[in-house]
Amino acid sequence: MSRYGIISDIHGNAHALRAVYEKLGALEVDRIVCLGDIVGYGPSPTKCLDLVLSYCHEIIKGNHDEAILDPDLGRYFNSSAMLALNWTREQLSAYHLHAISHMKTRIRLGDSLLLVHDTPVLHDSAYIHQLQHAIEAFDGLEKGICLHGHTHLPTVFCATPDGEVTMKLLADGESVTLSPENKYLCNPGSVGQPRDGDSRASYAVLEHTSPDAEAIFTLYRTEYDIAGAQNEMHAVGLPAALAERLGRGT
């Protein structure tokens, strides 16, 4: 059995990322998978990129990462996100830009695991946080498990062979058994900017053996130095609203 540490949506929050790495080390995972949005919003883009490049075995490029390379994509962001994006771009070296440019948007691990940032539907960028969104996303997943981020919400959507689709919002320490007969969309929530009302950093562990065996997806939360992250954001001049939301988990 392989134990995958699953992280996503770090958003330049090195305080949260270090806390999550420490917990994943204690959980003795075999590999760490990053589902994208390493930068954006937060004050430590270079630190987060260095940590992800050092410790993650598979790395997906998120929409904020992509917007670093293509400023035109910033037109889809709100004003605070745009300001943070422009500031972030100025902090990155040629090395970091090169690393982002070589990140993939889709990675397959064997026959039953697909890694994306937003949706398994090719050439689409959707938020999967409601049943209808999941129904549409399952059209892009032939079988198995899709690990994704983007919504900052820790969720598991399940599609049975008869077409029933269900959603579960996960709490800290909650596990879901994934049957090989069904299809799943599994989201570990956000390391650096949770939006489910819980300000603690969110991540997950997937225990997976083979396409024909049950897998287990477990959600975890951990405290981190939120005030330290907020102080860094204020110090570098990022929008105050981005710092304030860290304390609310919204």
ZIBELTA-V463408 format. One record per residue. N is the residue number from 1. SS is DSSP state (H for helix, E for strand, C for the rest). Layout:
n-><N N>
ss-><SS SS>
This chain:
n-><1 2 3 4 5 6 7 8 9 10 11 12 13 14 15 16 17 18 19 20 21 22 23 24 25 26 27 28 29 30 31 32 33 34 35 36 37 38 39 40 41 42 43 44 45 46 47 48 49 50 51 52 53 54 55 56 57 58 59 60 61 62 63 64 65 66 67 68 69 70 71 72 73 74 75 76 77 78 79 80 81 82 83 84 85 86 87 88 89 90 91 92 93 94 95 96 97 98 99 100 101 102 103 104 105 106 107 108 109 110 111 112 113 114 115 116 117 118 119 120 121 122 123 124 125 126 127 128 129 130 131 132 133 134 135 136 137 138 139 140 141 142 143 144 145 146 147 148 149 150 151 152 153 154 155 156 157 158 159 160 161 162 163 164 165 166 167 168 169 170 171 172 173 174 175 176 177 178 179 180 181 182 183 184 185 186 187 188 189 190 191 192 193 194 195 196 197 198 199 200 201 202 203 204 205 206 207 208 209 210 211 212 213 214 215 216 217 218 219 220 221 222 223 224 225 226 227 228 229 230 231 232 233 234 235 236 237 238 239 240 241 242 243 244 245 246 247 248 249 250>
ss-><C E E E E E E C C C C C C H H H H H H H H H H H H H C C C C E E E E C C C C C C C C C C H H H H H H H H H H H C C E E E C C H H H H H H H C H H H H H H C C H H H H H H H H H H H H H C C H H H H H H H H C C E C E E E E C C C E E E E C C C C C C C C C C C C C C H H H H H H H H C C C C C C E E E E C C C C C E E E E E E C C C C C E E E E E C C C C C E E E E C C C C E E E E E E C C C C C C C C C C C C E E E E E E E E C C C C C C E E E E E E E E C C C H H H H H H H H H H H C C C H H H H H H H H H C C>
